[in-house]
Amino acid sequence: MSGMELFEIEEEGRMSREEAAKRLHALADSLERHNEIEFVRDGIRTRVAVPDKVEVEVELEVGDESSIEIEISW
């Protein structure tokens, strides 16, 4: 990372399917319109620029506990 210190925000919580969809829509809109993502935690706003080309990984697990993971990296 060329001398850059790792900054990490991780969130986990329970919400309705509709609330989860709303959060995904907001993230997608931010990527498309502003070329960045934004997080607010403890009153501190963090913006991260996202380049034009990214790597996308989608993982689906179906079983007793199913999940979908979407990872975007650059």
C-alpha positions, 0 to 999 in steps of 0.5 A, a space after each residue: 500500500 505504499 506506506 498507507 495505513 489500513 483504514 477499515 470500517 465493518 458493519 454488521 446488523 439485522 434489518 429488513 430485506 427492503 432496508 438492505 436493498 435501500 442501502 445497496 441502491 444508495 451504494 450503487 448510486 454513489 458509485 455511478 454518480 459520484 465515482 466514490 463511496 461515503 461512510 459516516 461513523 460517529 459523526 465522521 464522514 469518510 469518502 473514498 474515490 473509486 477508479 473507473 475499473 474495479 474487480 467484482 466478486 459475487 459469492 452465493 451460499 445456499 444452505 441452512 443459513 444462506 448468504 450473498 457476498 459482494 466484494 468490489 476491490 481496486 
